Amino acid sequence: MVVVYWCKNFTIALREEDRVNEYKKRQYEWPPLMEEYTPNNTGWRKLYQHRLHQVEMVENRSDRYQAYLAALYSALIGPSSTDYGWGITKAPKKVVDRLKKRLADGMASENKKYERPDVCLEHGDGFEPFHFDDPEMNREILNELLPFHESWSGVELVPHFAYGLRVYRNESTFNMHLDKSSTHIISGILHVDHGEKDEPWPLVIEDYHGNHNEVFLESGDLLFYESSKLLHGRPRTMNGEYYTSLFLHYYPKNWEAERLLQDIHYRVPPSWVDAVSRKELDETSTLSVIDSTFKELECEDSWCGLVDSKKWYSDGLEYGQYLSGDNKVKLLENIPRETELSKHSQKKSRRENSEL
């Protein structure tokens, strides 16, 4: 029988018998061997040994399989490109100013467009997020910021898509999740602006050393992150008027998306069909799966890692500098001067078109 294993990021059609045979052919073991973890360090292994145990105990069968796919891609299958998986820098002022104008025009419009429904996003009644789109400008900015993402990641990238402006509103939360493993590999969040009197609303992201980080973005900050590999979201409830950003997504040149997709499914153990019963005195928090997103409802703000999270700010950063989990300010090499951005964008666009 052919079964369609559906998940937002990992859809494929396989016969379970064939899938299990391939698992055995590859001589996989469960639990995974220590050397399988990517990256292979103590903090990352500890984080995902815990999460894989959570996944084993998910009660709903469909949810459990989806959770296996996400956890295994993150823990073992997906490659890592940087030491911590995230970094914060300053976006070019000219780019930010263009986006601020779009935001102002959108907020002043009497016919505001609303964001399409998203399983990750929850909000209060009457606070649906706005969406102020400009595909041409988004594509220009995606190309202009390509060298920044390549410099940070050390990877030659292909621009995929820029999404936004998304304008969150009061009482919003964004569940912890992973982005698409086919296209959203190296990503960026360019924070445009938020309400003057709004409470800070951090982006929560795990890193490759098992830490939970809360990154507080100011207008003009650009957050780099490996978005299909690291769980991220905004589980704390927003308290403010608005919060708006542009989302940028790239993937490596010669990215083998289809092969990786198959590898994820083949790595799921045959035992996935039955949930592991919680043993006496096992205090592991329950992982709740909502479509392709995750919560830990037993903990404050539905995410247990917030209890000992590290807080990060962009204070003191200048153009061309970035900060990451080692708390060291480093330079982005080979990025254009702000006055050269338009010329660089046009050059990249021509190169991209020639490859199509």
C-alpha positions in Angstrom: 0.0 0.0 0.0 1.3 3.5 -0.9 1.0 5.9 2.0 1.4 9.7 1.6 3.4 10.8 4.5 2.3 14.4 4.8 3.9 17.2 6.7 4.1 20.9 5.8 7.8 20.6 5.0 8.3 16.9 4.3 5.6 15.4 2.0 6.4 12.2 0.1 4.6 9.0 -1.0 6.2 5.7 0.1 5.1 2.2 0.9 5.8 1.6 4.6 7.3 -1.8 3.8 9.7 -0.3 1.4 10.6 2.5 3.8 11.4 0.0 6.6 13.4 -2.2 4.2 15.5 0.9 3.3 15.9 1.7 7.0 17.3 -1.8 7.6 19.5 -1.7 4.5 21.2 1.4 5.7 21.8 -0.3 9.0 20.3 2.4 11.1 19.9 2.0 14.8 17.6 3.5 17.4 18.3 5.5 19.3 20.7 7.3 16.9 24.4 6.8 17.4 26.3 9.7 18.9 28.3 10.3 15.7 25.1 10.8 13.6 24.3 14.2 15.2 25.0 17.2 13.1 26.7 19.2 14.5 28.2 16.6 16.8 28.7 18.3 20.2 27.5 17.7 23.7 24.9 20.5 23.8 23.3 19.6 20.5 23.1 15.9 21.3 21.6 16.6 24.8 19.0 18.9 23.3 17.9 16.4 20.7 18.2 13.2 22.7 15.6 14.9 25.0 13.4 16.0 22.0 13.5 12.6 20.3 12.3 11.1 23.6 9.5 13.6 23.6 8.6 12.6 20.0 8.4 9.0 21.0 5.7 9.8 23.5 3.5 11.9 21.2 0.1 10.1 21.4 -1.5 10.9 18.0 0.0 8.7 15.3 0.0 11.3 12.5 1.4 14.0 14.8 4.1 11.6 16.0 5.3 10.8 12.5 5.4 14.5 11.6 7.4 15.2 14.8 9.9 12.4 13.9 10.5 14.0 10.5 11.1 17.5 11.9 13.3 16.3 14.8 15.4 13.9 12.7 16.0 16.5 10.0 17.1 19.0 12.6 19.1 16.6 14.8 20.8 14.4 12.2 20.0 14.9 8.5 20.2 18.6 7.8 23.7 20.1 7.4 24.8 23.0 9.6 26.7 25.9 8.1 27.7 28.1 11.0 28.8 27.7 14.6 25.6 28.8 16.3 23.1 28.9 13.5 22.1 32.5 14.0 23.6 36.0 13.9 22.4 39.6 14.2 23.6 42.6 12.1 22.5 45.9 10.8 20.7 46.2 7.4 21.6 49.0 5.0 19.7 52.2 5.9 18.5 52.7 2.4 16.8 49.3 2.4 15.2 49.9 5.8 13.9 53.4 4.7 12.2 51.9 1.6 10.5 49.4 3.8 9.4 51.9 6.3 7.8 53.9 3.6 5.9 50.9 2.4 4.8 50.2 6.0 3.6 53.8 6.5 1.7 53.7 3.2 0.1 50.4 4.1 -0.9 51.6 7.6 -2.5 54.7 6.2 -4.5 52.9 3.6 -8.3 52.5 4.2 -8.2 49.1 2.4 -5.6 47.2 4.3 -4.8 43.7 3.2 -4.7 40.9 5.7 -2.2 38.1 6.1 -3.4 34.7 4.9 -4.1 32.1 7.6 -1.0 30.4 9.0 -1.0 27.3 11.3 2.0 28.8 13.1 0.3 32.1 14.0 -2.2 32.7 16.8 -3.7 36.1 17.6 -6.4 37.8 19.6 -9.9 38.5 18.2 -9.8 41.4 15.8 -6.0 41.4 15.6 -5.4 39.6 12.3 -2.0 40.5 10.9 -1.8 42.8 8.0 0.2 42.0 4.8 1.7 44.8 2.8 3.3 43.2 -0.3 5.4 44.6 -3.1 6.9 41.6 -5.1 9.2 43.7 -7.2 10.7 45.5 -4.2 11.0 42.3 -2.3 12.9 40.6 -5.1 15.3 43.6 -5.3 16.0 43.5 -1.6 16.4 39.7 -1.7 19.2 40.2 -4.2 20.7 43.2 -2.5 21.0 41.3 0.8 22.3 38.1 -0.8 26.0 38.9 -0.2 25.3 39.5 3.5 23.8 36.1 3.9 26.6 34.5 1.9 29.2 36.2 4.0 27.6 35.2 7.2 27.0 31.5 6.2 30.1 31.0 4.1 27.8 29.3 1.5 27.1 30.3 -2.2 23.4 30.9 -2.2 20.5 31.0 -4.6 17.8 33.6 -3.8 14.4 32.0 -3.3 11.8 34.3 -1.9 11.2 37.3 0.2 7.9 37.5 2.1 6.2 40.5 3.6 5.7 42.9 5.0 4.0 40.9 7.6 2.5 43.1 10.3 1.8 41.3 13.6 -0.7 42.9 15.9 -1.6 42.7 19.6 -1.9 39.3 21.4 0.0 37.5 18.6 2.1 34.4 19.1 4.0 32.4 16.6 4.5 28.7 17.5 7.9 27.1 17.4 8.6 25.5 14.1 11.1 24.7 11.3 11.0 26.2 7.8 10.9 24.3 4.5 13.9 22.1 4.1 13.7 22.4 0.3 14.2 26.2 0.0 14.5 27.9 3.4 18.0 27.0 4.4 19.8 30.3 5.1 17.2 32.9 6.0 16.9 36.5 7.3 14.4 38.5 9.3 14.7 42.2 8.5 12.8 44.0 11.3 11.3 47.2 9.9 9.6 48.8 12.9 7.2 48.3 15.8 4.9 50.5 17.9 6.7 53.2 19.9 5.2 52.0 23.2 5.2 48.3 22.5 6.8 45.8 24.9 9.8 44.0 23.5 8.8 40.9 21.6 11.7 38.5 21.1 12.4 35.9 18.4 13.1 32.7 20.3 15.6 30.3 18.6 17.6 27.3 19.6 21.3 27.1 18.6 23.8 24.4 17.8 25.1 24.2 21.4 21.7 23.4 22.9 21.0 27.0 24.1 17.6 28.8 23.9 18.0 32.4 22.8 15.7 35.4 22.8 16.8 37.9 20.2 15.3 41.4 20.7 15.3 43.2 17.3 15.2 46.9 16.8 14.3 48.7 13.6 16.9 48.0 11.0 18.2 44.9 12.6 18.7 41.9 10.3 18.7 38.4 11.9 20.5 35.6 10.0 19.4 32.1 10.9 19.4 28.5 9.6 15.7 28.4 9.6 15.0 24.8 8.4 17.4 23.4 10.9 16.8 25.4 14.1 13.4 25.5 15.9 12.3 29.1 16.2 9.2 31.2 16.9 7.7 33.8 19.1 5.9 31.9 21.9 5.7 34.9 24.2 2.5 36.9 23.6 2.9 40.2 21.9 1.7 43.2 23.8 1.7 46.2 21.5 0.3 48.0 18.5 2.3 46.4 15.6 5.5 44.6 14.8 6.6 44.2 11.2 9.4 42.4 9.3 10.5 41.2 5.9 11.4 37.5 5.6 14.2 36.5 3.2 15.0 32.9 2.2 17.9 31.4 0.3 19.2 27.9 -0.4 22.7 26.6 -1.3 23.7 26.2 -4.9 23.4 22.6 -5.9 21.1 21.9 -3.0 19.9 18.3 -3.0 16.5 18.8 -1.6 14.9 15.6 -3.0 17.7 13.3 -1.6 17.5 14.9 1.8 13.7 14.5 1.8 14.1 10.8 1.2 16.8 10.5 3.8 14.5 12.0 6.5 11.8 9.5 5.9 14.1 6.5 5.7 15.6 7.5 9.1 12.3 7.2 11.0 12.5 4.0 13.0 10.0 1.2 12.4 8.9 1.6 16.0 7.3 5.0 15.2 3.9 3.3 14.7 3.5 2.9 18.5 3.9 5.6 21.1 6.4 4.9 23.9 4.6 4.9 27.3 5.8 7.4 29.9 7.7 5.6 32.6 7.2 6.3 36.3 9.1 9.3 37.5 9.8 10.4 33.9 9.4 14.2 34.1 9.9 14.9 30.4 7.6 17.6 29.3 4.9 16.7 26.7 5.5 17.9 23.2 2.3 19.0 21.6 2.2 19.0 17.8 -0.1 21.4 16.1 0.1 20.7 12.4 3.8 21.2 11.8 4.4 23.4 14.9 5.3 22.6 18.5 4.3 23.6 22.0 5.2 22.5 25.5 1.9 23.4 27.3 3.1 22.5 30.7 5.6 25.4 30.7 5.2 29.1 30.8 4.5 30.6 27.3 4.3 27.0 26.1 8.1 26.5 25.7 10.2 25.1 28.5 13.5 26.4 27.2 12.5 30.0 28.0 13.3 29.4 31.7 17.0 29.7 31.1 17.2 31.5 27.8 20.0 33.8 26.8 19.0 37.4 25.9 20.5 39.2 22.9 20.5 42.8 21.6 22.1 44.7 18.8 23.4 47.6 20.9 26.6 49.0 19.5 26.6 47.1 16.3 27.6 49.0 13.2 27.1 48.3 9.5 29.2 45.3 8.4 29.4 43.8 11.9 27.5 40.9 13.4 27.0 39.2 16.7 26.3 35.6 17.5 26.1 33.1 20.3 29.8 33.4 21.2 29.1 37.0 22.2 31.9 38.2 19.8 31.4 41.0 17.3 32.8 39.9 13.9 33.0 41.4 10.4 30.9 40.5 7.4 33.5 40.2 4.6 33.0 41.0 1.0 29.7 42.9 1.4 29.1 46.0 -0.7 29.2 49.5 0.6 25.8 51.0 1.0 26.2 53.2 -2.0 27.0 50.1 -4.1 23.9 48.1 -3.3 21.8 48.8 -6.3 24.7 48.0 -8.7 25.4 44.8 -6.9 21.7 43.8 -6.9 21.5 44.2 -10.7 24.7 42.1 -11.2 23.3 39.3 -9.1 20.0 39.4 -10.9 21.7 39.0 -14.2 23.8 36.1 -12.9 20.7 34.5 -11.5 18.7 34.9 -14.8 21.6 33.3 -16.8 21.4 30.2 -14.6 17.7 29.7 -15.2 
